[in-house]
Amino acid sequence: MDRSEVVNIVNDFLIEEFEIDESVISEDAKFIDDLDIDSLDFVDIVVIVEKNFGFKLTAEDLSKMPDLKSFYDFITERVNQ
């Protein structure tokens, strides 16, 4: 799966599941500061990632991803291992 497919899937679930306005979604968007993702939302993200990409994120993984760029990159790398 290439990075653009990952970006599309992630952006789609952010818009649909978390009702995030598409205009605030960018590679440098921060989960908490820009997207208003809270700790309960992170639990949902773990489930959605597992469903869409076939692997489970950990809290440690998420703590290393301050923005969407790092999230996209991490998922792309894991999917293609």
C-alpha positions, 0 to 999 in steps of 0.5 A: 500500500502506498502512502497516498492510500494511507493518507486517504484512508486516515483522512476519511476516518478522521472526517467520518468518525471524528467529524473533523473539518477537512480544512484542518487536516494537514501533515503538520496538524497536531492530534490534540492541538489542531484536531481536538483528539482526546484520550478516548479518541485515541482508543477509537483510533487504535481500533480503526487502525487495526480494522483498516490496516491489520495491526494494533497500535500501542500507546507508546506508538501514538506517543511518538507521533505528534502530527499527522505526517508522522502518523501517515509515515508510521502506518505506511511503514508498518503496512509495508513490512 
